[in-house]
C-alpha cells in the first residue's frame, strides 16, 4: 500500500525491471488476452478501472550465460473506465511493482501463481508539475467506457532453453501473466487533496491496480540473444 510521506520509497526483493529499446522482432501473434469476469478489487475497494495488457514485441536473452533465460516484453496497457462516472488518471506513473505468472487461467483467478516477481525500485523527487485547481495535461479524464493506452517494458526470468523442466520458473508452453501497477507516485496526502478538490470533475484514482490475466507463450525452440539491450 501507499505510505504517508512526501517521497514514496519502496524496496521489494529484487528482480530487475530491464529496459527494452530496439526489439527487431515481430509481434507475438499467438498471444491473446483472457479476462476475468469481474474487475479487479483491492481489498474492499472496487476500482472504477479495468487494466488489460497485450504483447507488442518480445525477445529472449541470456546476458550472463546463466541457467535461466529472460523473456523481455513490450506491453500495451489499456486502462478502461468501467464505472458510471468520469475517472481522472495520472499519466506518468505506470510503475510495475509486481509480475504474476500462473500456469492456467483458473490458477490465476485463484491467486495460485507459479512465479511472483517482486520488482525493486525507488521513487524520489517530484513528478510532472500540475495545477491543483484542475487536472492539466499530466492527467487524463476518462468518460465511462473510454480508455487510455500506454506502452512499457517488462522482463521475466524463465527456465533456460536447454532445460527440460524447471519447477521454479516458467518453462516452454502457455502461461498467464498479470502485472500490478502504481498509478500515482507522490504522497498520499496530496492525492487525497486532489481527489477532494476534483470531486465535481470526476473520481481521481491513485490506488494500485492489477491487470486481468493475459495468455502468453514461451517457445521451446527459440532464439536467445546474449545482449538484452540490442
Helices and strands as residue ranges (DSSP letters): E 41-42, E 45-46, E 49-61, E 68-81, E 87-90, E 95-102, H 105-110, E 115-118, E 139-142, E 147-159, E 173-182, H 188-197, E 203-205, E 209-210, E 214-218, E 224-225
